[in-house]
Amino acid sequence: MTETSRSYFHLHLVSDSTGETLMTVARAASAQYPKVRAIEHVYPLVRSPQQLERVLREIETAPGIVLYTIINSELAERLESACKELGAPCLSVLDPILVTFQSYLGAEKSPRVAGQHVLDQEYFRRIDALNFALVHDDGQFADALEDADVVLLGISRTSKTPTCIYLANRGIKAANIPIVPGAILPPGLADLTKPLVVGLIASPERIVQIRQHRLLSLRADDDTSYVDRAAVAAEVAETRKLCARNGWATIDVTRRSIEETAAAVMNLLSERGYAEESTA
């Protein structure tokens, strides 16, 4: 294999459900090989022999690693057999986990396609949280913040909105309030008792970089304090002071992904006993 051919590989993800589990596992594994790019081929809702045969033709055209989550044993056996003939490594990503579960629980599993995607109480809690995040984005309806689980504060470009959306997908009602120079924060913010209030901060250099990209995408004039390093540093300092005065936690998002920021927020919530309350 040449150096050029090692720069990428084909990754086939075959699922009888949405494929979300596969994509999460595959991307976590692929991230460990930064010098090699995975070209993803995602095949969701593969539930019939005809659908599987179309997938196999795709795999034959672009051979690579095959990961799958298929409950139907006949389809799974057909996929494994065909991949063996093609010389393509093939793995059911849930099998090792299910074996561990079974050995510990001592109970037989009851296979269910898309068993994690059920219209139960937890599902509707996530939908409710998503609606809440959208309605309370960017300081909207700030008079109802007491209904939130989390309130995120931060200056422009600290990833407040995407973090709220991610938290909502975990069933957490999150609102966000922008900190704008010269603007007054919502009254009663310091008196909130139920929500966890968290300030998101970042290095001035990182904020300036993101804001400059934003202005460039909008083709806007960058001769403004919005991207002035000293002005941005003052905004960050004011956020720190505000949070310190009110005893609010802060999270530095400079080198954090949205997922990592949300995980840090959830850790703070857990320390307050949120997990026990939400599952009671």
N, C-alpha and C positions, 0 to 999 in steps of 0.2 A: 504493500500500500504506500503510495507517495505522500509527501508532506501535504500537497494540495488536497488530496482526498481525505486527509484527516481533519481538515478544517470544518467539516460538517458531516452529519449523518442523518439518516431518515429514522424517525421515531413514530411508529404506528400505535395509536391508542384506540382500542376497540372496546366498546361498552354497550350493554343492553339498556343503559339508563342515560343520564345526561353527559357522562364522561368527566364530571367535575373532580371526582376522586382521583381518577387516572391523571388528569392534568396537574393536580396538586402534587401527587407523588412524583410524576415524571419530571416536573420542573424543579422540584427539590433535588432530585438526583442529578439532573443536567447542570444545575448551578455549580456542582462540584468539579465540573470540567469546563472552565471558562475559555479555554483555547479552542474548544470544539463546539460548533453551533448545531443545535438540534432542529431539524426541519420537521415540524409536527404535522401529522396526518391524523385528524380526529374523526372517529366514526361513532356517533352516538346512536342510541336506539336500534342496535343490531339485534333483532329478535326472530329472524326467520332464516332458513337455509339460503334463500335467494339473496337476502341482504348480505349474508356472510360471504357468499361467492363473489359478489362485487368487491368486497373488501379484500379478499384474497388476490383478486386480479390487480388491485392497486399495490398490494404488498409485493407481488411478483414484479411489477413494473419498477418499483423503487424499493429494493430490499433494504432492510434495516432491523432495528430492535422492535419487537412487538410486545406491548403490555396490554392486558385485558382484564375486564371484570364482566364475566358472563355467567349467569346462574345456570342456564340450560346446559346440562352435561353433554348432550349430543353435539351442540354447537361448539362447546369448549373443546371437546375431543377432536372435532373436525378442524378447528383452528390450529390446535397443537400439532396434529398430524400433517397438515398442509405446510406449516412453518418448518417442520422438521425436514420435509422434502425439499423446501426452498433453501434450507440452511440458514434460516432466520431465527435468532434466539427469541424465545417466546415465554412469557411469564404471567401467571395470574397473580396480581399484586395482593389480593386479599387472602389467598390460601394460607400463607404462613401465619397471618394474624388469626384466621379462623381456627387453625389447628391449635394455637396457643389458647384461644378462648375455650375451645372444646375440652382440652386437657385440664384446664383449671376449673371450669364450671361443671364438667362431668355431665353435660346435657347435649343432646343432638340439636343441630341448628335447623331452622325452618326457612329454607331459602325464599327470599322475596326480591323480585326485581324492583329497584328503586326504593328499597325499604326505608332509606333515610329521608325520602321525599314524600312525607305523608301530611295530609291536611289535619294536623293535630293542634293542640293548644300552643305548642312551641312555634309551629309554623305561623300561626296568626299573630303571635307575639312579635315575631320578626317583621311581619308586614306592617303591624301597628307602629313599630319602632321606625321603620323606613318612612312611613307617612309623617311621623313626628319630626324626623330629621329634615325632611324636605320643607315642611311648613315653618320650622324654626331655624331655617338657614340664614346666615348673615344678619342676625339681629332681628329677624321678623318675629312678631308676636311675643316680644320680650316680657310682656306682662304675665305670661303663663309658664315662666321658667321653673316654677316650683314643681311642675309635673315631670320635669326631666330627671333622668338618672345621672346625666353628666352635662355640664356646661363648659365648653371649651372657649377660652379667650385667646386672642392673638392678633398681631398686626398682619397686614396683607402679606400673602404668600407663605404662611406657616402651615398650610395643608389642613386647615380647620374643617372645611366641607368634606373632602374625601375621607378624613378620619371619622367624621360623624356617620357617613354612609357605611363605612366598614363596621363601625360599632353597631349600627342598626341591624346589619346582617347577623349579628350575634344576639339580637333581641334587646339591645340597650338603647334607651331613648336618649339621644344626644342632641343638644342645641349648640349653636356657636354664636359668639358675639365678637364682631371686629373691633379692634382698638385702633382708632383713627386719631391722629394728632388734632387737638382742638375740639374733638367731638365728646359729648357727654355720654357716659355709660348709662345703661338703663337704670332707673331708680329701683332700689330694693335689691340690687344684685348682691350687695354685701350682707344682706339679711337672709339669704337663701339657707334653708336648713336641710332639705331632702337631697338636692343634687350635690354631686361632687364637682367642685369648680376647679378647673385646671388651666394654667396658662401655658401656651405653646410658644417657645422661643427658639431662635436660631442665631447663628453668627451673622453679623452685619454683611460679611462678604458673601455668604450663601444667599441671603435675602436679596442683595443687590443683583447677584447673578441671575436669580430666578425672575426678578422684576424686569431686568433688561431683556430677557428672552420674551417675556410677556409683552412688553412694549414693541419689540421687534415684530412679533406675530401680528400685532394690531397696527403696525406701521405708524406708531405714534412717536411724537417728539420725546427724546430721552433727556432733554435739557430741563430737568425738573428735580425737586427735592425727593421725589419718589424713589429715585435711584442714586441719590447722593449718599455716599458712605457715612458721613458725619450725621446726617439727618436720620438715617436708618439706625445707626448706633444709638442715637438718642431715643428712638422709638422702642428699641429692645430694652434699654436701660429703664425706661418708664414702665414697661410691662413687668420687669423684675421688681421694681419698687411697689407697684400696685399689688402684685401677688404677695409680697412680703408683708405689706401693711394689713392685708386681710387674711393672712395665714393660708393662702391657697398654694397648692402644689404647682410646680413647674416641670415641664418636660422639654429637654433640648432636642429638637427635631433635625438638627443640622445634618447628621449622618444617619438618620433613621428613615426607614421606609414607612409607608402608611401602616402596613401590618405591624411593624415594630412599635410605632407610636401607639396604635390601638392596644397592643398587648401591654404596654406600660400603663395605659389608662385602666385596663381591666385588672391589672395587679393592684392598683390603688383602690379600685372598687372592691376587690376581694378583701383587702385589709379592713374595709368598712363593713364587711359581712354581706355584701350584695349578693354573692352566689347563694348563700343560705336563704336569703329573702326571696330571690327570684325563683327558687325551685321548691319553695314551701307549698 
